[in-house]
Amino acid sequence: MTTITESPTEAAALSTDGDAPASALSSGLTGMLTTTDHKDVGSMYVRMALVFAAAITVVGAVAGLENIDRDSLDIFNAASAVNQLNWLYLTGLATLVVMPLLVGIGTAVVPLQVGSTSIAFPRASAGGFWTWLVGAGAYVGSFIVDGGFSSGINVDDRAVALTIAALGVTVAGLMLSMICIATTVIALRPAGMSLRRVPLLSWSMMIAAVTWLMSLAVLIADLVVEYVALQHTDRGVDAFEAIAWMLSGPQVFAFAIPVLGIAGDVIAGVGGQRQKLYDVILGGIAAVGLLSFGAFAQSKYDLGTRDVTDELTYILVGVVLLLPLLAVAGGLLDTFRLGRKDLKAVPLIGALAALLMLLAGAAANAVRVIGHWGIIDDWNETRIMDRGVMHYALLAGLIAGVAGLYYWAPKIFGRRFNQGLGGLAVLLLLAGTVVIALPDVIAGFLESNDDASDVLALISMIGGFIVAGGAFLALDAVAFGLIKKSDEVIEDNPWGANTLEWATTSPPPVGNFAAPVPLVMSETPLLDEHDDDAADAADAKVDA
């Protein structure tokens, strides 16, 4: 019989005196290859995603440098080099950086939040990471050997086939990990924790899992079609045209759904405040998941069947998507208004910045879909504005991921990170997002040959280097500590937060909790416990 969680043999790793064991990663390569502890798997996801973030953002900035003036500036001496760099950057930002970063945080934190001793299907969760990592390595390698998404001059068709297949493997690994996270939320909650009482990160990861699984299955099907076409036709392929919908609205916002959960838990946790509009926030996140399903918007395989109804649906979804995001943001800002306002806390700064960038991207997307159908005159027919929307949404995910790492660092890594370095990383990522995305949004209103377009392209390229700097600082804080060592003070609940992951030690032991989780009465069980203790103390004082 198949079980959701494995037999708790790992619990034997606990020492007899009750101390938490060292991470399986401390045993080196063997520990990395064999661990099924969700905290180890999540930390490996996070570290590798940040390595890719530092590399991919540099690739994007260099590609932007080449795009400023191709006639006078030819760095790569190859007609296809710029396209290859852009393809690697655009797809890599989603599948090698933002999605695995958020999946890593979810893998490490969600089981703790729902009071589970393990993630559902722990071996599958670990398998998902290794599948993603092997696919990601092959994907990057395919570009090094002249791969890409289009067959033709200066491109090796065998490398193109490797690019297509590797992207499919990469996505499949992420899907497998998301299945484990969603099953944990659905099936492994403790007594009293209904779905209306799960923390916002867990809720957003479950909603994201549903949306990702439905849409990414379509993406894999598109990749299969392109792979078969490459093998059996002489006319070549343009696979990027088939998958471009995943980097455009509304689909790109599906990859940023966990941003809302991270922001919600961070704002409430740092502020020590209940979410008074909790049901509104839950409903808003669910609505974002529904509206961000973007596979219907692909055009390569529509066979000429698109009609006015399809176009109006596309416009309506793009505009309406802004409404639940505003509802969620309103609920979170109300919580921020009522709670503690520690503006020196890196997680809080990052959460607010990510929320702002996500809203900016949704507003830009609403304008884009209206203009896409010619309602705005002289619309730039290129994908420049699509690129701006993509940057707002995906870089919001990167900012929120860094904020989440600083917030949950005691639980994921067993230590706190240097706050000064983290604040600088968040500010660089925020500034870089604005500088890289806003010029693309503005350029969408200009003629393609307008002189201002070159200036905007230069500004956007500078933004790419700023984002790269923020990514390097985040990587150093999490993985190396070369610039300034991380703070080593470990507290079980340094923020005074109210969800279950803060009820265990930092770092948590294998098995997560030393005792069974008590009955959960609300979405803030630690605050309930504090209120009960205060009431008991008041009663004792009266009796005395």
Phi, psi and omega in degrees: 000135179279134178244155182286318177247152181281163174303136188285049178292334179297336181297339178295342179290345178293136179289158186294338181270007175087359180290149177287139180286163174292155177303145177299337181292338181291344179273012173084209186299322179299316178297319179298318185285335188251346185294142170238008176292124186298332179291322176292315180298317179297319180292326176293318175304311185297312182298314181291324178297321179288327173299312178296325179300314180298321182283314185293322180294327174293318177302316179296320179294319179294320177298322177294324177298318180292330184282349183296314180206092186293331184291320184260346183234099180240090185284326192258350176053038177208132185296329185266356187297318181296316178299319180298315179297318180295317178299314180298318181293309186296311180287323181293325179301325179278305192269342179253345185240288192291309182299310179294329177298313180289323176297321179297316178297316179298317180299319182283322193260323187303313178302324177294320182295326182262013174070027181266150177282347182198167171281152175295139181050063186300324178292323177293324178297314177296321177297325177297319178298310183293326175297314178298316184294318177297316178297320180295318178297317178294326181294312177296318180298327181296328178286327179296328181260034174070040173271197183149200182249353181235133174277152180152206184294140176063018179229134178272121182298329177292324177289326175298317177300320178295320178301312182296313182294319182294321177297321177298318178295318179301313180294321180298321177298317178296320179297318180297318179295322180292327175300317180296318180295313182297320179296324177301314181294320185284320193250343189245023178286152179281173179301133177092343181270091173285172179297336176283353180246004179287148177299161188293324177299314180297317179297314182293325177293323177294315179296317178298320181300316179298313181294316180296316184297322179289318185278320181289335173297322176293320178300315179297321177299320177298318180295322177298316179300315181292323179295315179296318179299322179295324183281337191236008176230155178261000185271356181080175181226159169231080186293332182296326177298328181284335184247003184299335181299335183287342180256013182237167174286146004273348190300324184298335178284339176297324180290343182257006180304317179299343176304320182293321178291317178298312181299319181296312181292323180292313182297316179289322183291311179293325181279348181061039190230143171289151173277106183289336179250044188299315181296323177296318180294316177301313180295322179296318179295319178298320179294322176298319178299319180293315186281342183270002174293114190247005183296335180291344186272358179291147187243344187294327185251023182281349176056031178073019184264359180293138179229187183298324179298318178297319181294317179294323176299317179299316179295314183298316180297316180298324181280314185292332179304331180293331187293308178295330176296320177294322179295315178296314180300320179298317178296320181290322178291329175295319176297318178299320181296323185273339186265187176291139184248076179272085184284000172270352181282120181302316180301320181292316178300315181295320180297314179295320179295316180297319179298319179296316180294323179294319177295319177299319178294320179294321177295316178297323179294322178298317177294320182297315184291328176293313180290336183301332183257022170084010179290327175265127183291154174056038180289136177291119186282355178283180180265025185299314182289326173305319181295320178296316178298317179301316181296317178302312185289310185288320179288335169299322176296321179293316179298314180296323178298316177296318177300317179296322179296318178292330181285313185262012181307319179300330182272325182276317188246350180076019179202167173258150179267159179298123186288325179296316178295320179294320178298319178294319179299315180296317180296321177294318179295320178295310180298317179297322179298314180296315184291328182275328186267318185299317177300325178293322177295316179295319182298337179296343180262000186254159172294148184299327182263013179294137179300330180295335180297322179294321178295316180295323178296322178295316179298316180298321178297319177299319177301325177298319178291326177295316177299319178300320177298317177297322179295320178295320178295319178296318178298317180297318181296320185279318192254327191241313184068035184285322184286312178205128186297151179290157175293137184259000180287123183248123176238148180292323181217073185294339183266349187069035184280175195235009181255167195295333182298339180270006178268356180246178185284166175241113357283158179291151176285167168299129189098349169074313185233139180285338181221159178301145179288129180290173180303129181268127184253346179201184179283354178235072186297327180289327176290323175299316180297320178296318179296320179296317178297320179295320179295318179296320179295320179295319179296319179296322179294321179295316180298322180293000000 
